[in-house]
Amino acid sequence: MALTGRAGLLAALAAIVVLLAPEPGLVVLAAALVLAALVTADLLLAGGVRGLRFHRDGDNRVRLGGSLVIGLVVDNPGPRRLRGVLRDAWQPSAGAAPRRQALDVPPGERRRLVTTLTPVRRGDREAVAVTVRSVGPLGLAARQRTFEAPWTVRVLPPFLSRRHLPARLARLREMDGRHPALVRGQGTEFDSLREYVVGDDVRSIDWRASARRSDVVVRTWRPERDRRVLIVLDTGRTSAGRIGTAPLGFGPDVSAPGSDAGRGPKAGPGPGSGPGSGPGSGASGWPRLDWSMDAALLLAALAARAGDRVDFLAYDRAVRAQVSGASRTELLSSMVNAMAPIEAELVEADAAGMAAAVLSRARRRCLVVLLTDLNTAAMEEGLLPVLPQLSARHLVLAAAVADPRVAEMAAGRGSAEAVYDAAAAERLRGERSEVTATLRRQGVEVVDALPEDFAPALADAYLALKAAGRL
């Protein structure tokens, strides 16, 4: 049961009458009895809520930054008309609107209500509960009950780096020889013969074909196809750090990984409760994990178009997600579905276990792309000792997102505090450079770029390796 504001107003009026009455005791008793009778009658005449039935419909997948509509069908099998308000409560980060909706369902009929979700976080967003408040004809009291109406929406990574794909595909077409501007002398697979022109590598001359044609001809090459690319996403503690600026329209999450805290109060059972702050509140920037996911999707799309087989593995101390053997048409959808619920684990990644997982899945030589962080302590105690095992059998590419704030701090000279910050930033940059040099001495390719440049830089590194015939 719930009392409305109208009942409170009626009680206030009764209190005024009591103050003005010559015998307040009798008036108080009479007013209380009358008010209790009215509330009881209103409750008895209100539509029942116990037997209500609910059914949901709509989509269950949406990209971060998009919106979708979820329908809720309310079926009233009772003998009385149900008038009141309904609260469809979701996790705060689901961005559900409107918070409350008017409800009017005649007996034996059903009504469909619509809730729009605009999620502000990746992962699975779930419906918490449906609360219905049925108000009586006098508007003094209401019956209230909370129901479970489960529904889960998976919020997929937005793949913002998709805009860089056309330019990289154009370069790939040039390398493949399908573009008039054929890139000469690159790749290792024979493509065709053509006449020699000044500037061609003499080592590409086909002497037998030249003798048959009585002209000098050269061989053209194209990058290899059907090679394997294994993308390994480090989901350890270093991937949880927030860097850069969150892309426009994508509000950062200020909570700990895996929770909805910090978005506002939890959705309560009553119709009046609602979500907290919306996108853009709290700390700025995306986690390294999200920048890495975005780059992984661009690389996967490019490699699949190039005819290579792409597999995906997310690991910290255990396998968090994996995609293996997906076809070219199913690769991106499989990867975004696997990535969506992944959150950074606040533990140190097990580098030895990661290397073992890679070696067990990639028995033939392939390109292993490690999306991690070039943190000095983490690399020295984790990846550096085990990288020789990987680089001996595979071509390894380590890719990390650099923090733009470090460069800003290194340029500061305005105060004593800024000078100390600049010294710390320079030391950090020096340590990062040493780690990069150590990796390259071990035969590991390195990509270290700012957040906005990270995805295209990784794609360019892949194209360079493919053009050089190193895959």
N, C-alpha and C positions, 0 to 999 in steps of 0.2 A: 504494500500500500504506500501511496505517496500523496501528500497534501499539496495543493496548488497555491499560487499567490492569492487567488480569489478567496480561499478559505482563511488565509491570514488577514486579508482585508476585512472580511466579515467579523473575525474575532476582534480586530481593532475597533470596529464600530460598536460591537457589543461592550467593549471596555469603556467607551465614552458614555454609553447609556448607563453603565454601572456607576460611573462617577457622578452622574447627574441624578440618580435615583435616590428617593428618601430612605429606602431600605435596601442597601447594596447587597446584603447577604442573599435575600430571596432572588434578586435580579441576577446575581452571579450564577446561582443554581439553575434558574430558568434559561439563561443564555447558554450555559454549558450543555443543558439537555437538548435545547433546540439545535445548537451547532452540531452536537453528536448525532442527532437524528438525521439532520440534513446530510452530513458526511456519510453516514451508514446507508442512507437511501441512494446517494450518488454512487457509492461503491457497488451496491446491488444492481443498479441499472446500467453500470458500465459494461462494455463488451468484455468477455472473458479473454484472457491471454494464455491460459495454460495449454489449450489445445492447438495453438497456432503452429503451422508448418511452414518451413522455409526451403527455398530451392534457389541456387545460384546459377548464373550463366555468364558467358563472356569469354574474353581471352585470358590466357594464363602466362603470356610472355610479352615483354616490352623492353625496348632498349632504354638504358639510362638517359634521361633527358626527354623521353617521350611520355605520352599519356595513353591510358586505355580505360574502357568503360566496363564496369562489372554490374550485372543486373541481379537484383534480389527479389524473388517472387514470394509474396506473403499470402498464405492461404488461410482463410478464416472459416473453419467448419462449424463454428458455434451458432447459436440461435439469435444473437444480438449483433447489431452493427458495432464495429470497432472504430472509434475515433480517438486519435491521439497523436503521438510523436514516436519516431523510431530513430535510434542511434546505431549506425553500422560502424563498429569500432575496428580499426586496423592498427597495425604497428605504426608509430608516428612517422617513421621514415618512408612509409608508403604514400604519404601525401594525399590522403583521402579527403574528398569534398563532394557534397556538403557534409557538415558534421551532424546536422539533424534534419529530418524530413518529416513533413506532415503525413499522417496515415489515416485513410478512411476506407474501410473494407466492409461492404455489406455482408450479411450472413450468407454463408455458402459460396462466396465469391473469392476472387484473388486479385491482387494488385501487384504491379511490377515497379520497383523503385530502382533508380540508377545512381551509382556512385562512381565518380571519376578519380582515378589514381594517377598521380604524377610523382613517381618515386624519386628520392634523392640519394639512394644508395644502391649498389649492386646487391645481388643475392636474392634469397627467397623471402618475400614479404607475405605475411599470413594475416587472415582475418581473425581478430581476437574474439569478438562476441557481438551478438545482436540484442539490443535492449529495446523492449517495447513498453510504452506507457499508455494505457488505455484510460482516457478521461471520461468521467460520467457526464450526463446531460446538464447538470448544474455547474460543472466546472470546478467543484470544490475538492474532489479527491480522484485518485487514479489507481488502477491496478498496474503493477509493474513486474516484469519478469525478464530475465536474461537467458538467452538461448545460444547454443553453439551452431554456427553455420559455416563450417570450414571451407576455405578456399585459399589456394596458394598461387601467388604470382611470382614468376622468376624474372628478375630484372637483369638484363644482359649487359655486358660492356658496350659502350657506345660506338667504338671503332671510329674515333674522330680522325685518325690518320688515313682514312679511306681517300681523302682528297689528294694524297700524294701518290696514289696508285696509278692514275693515267700516265703521269710523266715517267714513272719507272717502267711501266709496260711498254712505252714507246722506246725506251732504251733497250729493253729486252728484245723487241722486234728488230731493232738495228743489229743486235748481237746475233740473232737467229738467222739474219739474212733475208727476212721477209719484208724489209724496208729497202727502198732504193739505195739509201746510204749505207751500204754494207760495211761493217767494221771488219777490216782485213787483219789477218794474222792472229786472230784470237780464237780461243777454244781449241779442242783437240779432235773433234769429230769432223771427218771430211764432208764438205758440202757440195762443191762444184769446181769446175775449171773456168778460167777466163784469161783474157789476154794480159800480158805483163804491161804495167805502166811504171813510169819512173817513181821511185820511192818504195816499191814493193821489196819485201825481204827476199833476197836471192835464194835463201834456203827453202822457200816455198815453191820454187820452180819445179815443175814436173817435166823432166828431160825426155822421158819416153813419149809423153803426149806432145811435147814440143817438136820432136822428130817426126811424128806422124803428121802434124799439121804444117810443118815447115814454118812455124812461128813460135815465139816464146810464150808459154802459158804458165800460169801459176795456180796452185790449189788454194781454195778458200775454205775456211774452217768455221765451225759453229760450236757454241758451248754444248757440253754434254747434257743429255737428258736422262731421265729415269734415275737420277741420283737421289740419295736419301738425306733429309735434313731433320735433325732431332732438336726440337726447341725445349730447353729445360728452364723452368721458372723456379727461382729460389723464393720460397714463401716463408723464410725464417725472419728473425726479428729485424734485420736490416732493411727488409722490404716494407716495414710499417712506417718508416719516416716520411713526413710530408714535405714536399719540395715544390718549387715553382708556384704558379698561380692556377687555381682551378679554372678550366675552360668556361667561357660564358654560358650561363644557364645550368651549370652543374655545381650545386652547393656541396661543400665539403662536409664530411661527417666529423663531429667533434667528440664522438664517443670512442670507447675502447673497441678494438676489433671484435666483431661478432655480436655486438649489443646494440640496442637502440637508445641507450642512455644519452642524455645531453640534447635530445631533440625536443624535450618538453616533458610534461607529465604523461604517465602512461594512460592509455585510454581506459577510463573507468566504466563502471557498469551503467551509470546514468546517462541519459541522452545529452546532458549538458557538457560532458567532458569532451576534450578535443585535443588535437595534436599541438605540439609546441611550435618552436620556430621553424621557419621554412628554409629553403635553400639560401646559402650564402652566409649563414650565421656561424659564429665561432671561428676556429682556426682556418687559415687559407691554405690552398694547395691540395694536390692529389697525393696519395701515398705512392712510393716508388713502385709498389706492386701494380697499381693501375696504369702508370706510364709504361711499365714493362709489358703488361697485357696488350696495350694498344700497339706497341711496336711488334709484338709477337703476331698479332693478327695481320698487320701489313706484310710482314715477312712471309707468313704462311700463304697469304693470297698471291703474293708475287712468285713464290717458289712453286705453288701449284700451277700457275699459269705457265711457268717455265718447264713444266713436265716432270718436276721432281716430286718424290714422295715425301710427305711431311708428317711427322709424328710430334706429339706434345706430351710433356711430363711436368707436373708440378710437385715439388718435393721440399721438405724441410728435415724432419726426422722420420717421415713416412711418406708414401705416395698419397698426395692429396687429390690428384686428378690426372687422367691420362687419356689421350686419344691416339689410337693406332690403327693403321690400315684404312682410314677413311678415304673415300673417293674424292676426286677434285671438286665435284659438285656439293658434296656433303661436308667437306673439311671445315669451312668457316662456321657453319651452324653447329657442328659437333664441338668445335673449340670454344665458341662463346657460351654454349650450354655447360661445358665443363668448367669454364673460368668463373661463371656467374657467382656460385656460392663460396668461392675461395676467399679466405681472409688471411692476413699475415699472422703467423703464429709467433708469440712473444718468447721464442726459444731460439738458441743458436742452432743453425742448420748443421746437420750431420754430413760433412763433405765426403767422408769415406762411404757412407751409405748411398749418397747421391751418385758417386762415381760407380759404385757397384750396380746401381739401378740402371745407369746409362750403358755400362758394358754388357749387362744381361739382355738389354733390349736392342742394342746395336752391335751385331756380331761382324758385319761387314763395314768397311771404311765408309764414313759419312761425315757430314758437317754437323758438329755439336755446338749449338748456340746456347751459352749459359747466360741467362738474364739474372744478374746478381748485383752486388755493390762492391766497389773497390775499396772497402773499408780495410785499413791496414791491419788492425788486430784480427779481424775476422778472416782475412785472406791468409795471413801468416799461420794462424792456428787451424785453418780449415782447408781451403781449396789448394793453396800453393803446394803442400806436400803430396796431394793426390793427383794434381794435374798431369805430371809425367805419365801416369797410367793411361790417361785419356789421350794425350797428345801423341803417344807412341802408336796408337791404333787409329786415331781419328784426327781430322782437322778441327781444332777447337777455336771458337770465337767467343770471347768474353765481352759482354755488353753491359754497361752500367750507366745510370742516369746521374749526371753531375748536378750539384746543388747551386743554383745561380746566386744564392745568398752569400756563398763563400767568396765569389768574385766581388760582390758589392762590399763585403767587409774588408777585403784586401785593399780596396781603393780608399778606405776611410782614413782621414788624417785630421779631422776637425777638432778632436779633443784627445785628452790622455786615454780615455776609455776606448775611443775609436782606434788609437794607435795600438793598444793592446789587442783589440779585436783583429786588426789588420795583421799583426804578428802571428796570431793563432791561425788565421786563415791562410797565410803564406806557408806556415808549417804544414797545415793540412794538405795544401796543394802540392807541396814538395813530397810528402809521404805518398800521395796518390800517384805522382809521377814515377816514384821509385817502384811502386807496385806494378804500374803499367810497363816499365822497362823490364822488370823481372819476368813478367808474363811473356813479353815478346822474345826474351832470350830463350824461353822454353818452347818457342815455336807457336805461341798462342796469339791469334789476332785479337786486337782490342778495339772496342768502340766506346768512347767516353764522351757523351754529348749532353747539352742542356735539355731540359724536358721537352720543349717545343721542337727541338731538332733531333731528338733521339730516334724516333721511328724512321724518318727518312735517312738518317745516317746509317742505321742498321741495314736498311734496304740497299743503300749504295754499297756498303761493304760486301753484302752478298753478291751483288752484280759484279763488283770488281773481282771477287774470287772466281766467279763463274766465267768471266771474260778471260781471266788468266789461265783457265783450265786446271784450277787447283782442287776442284770438288771431286 
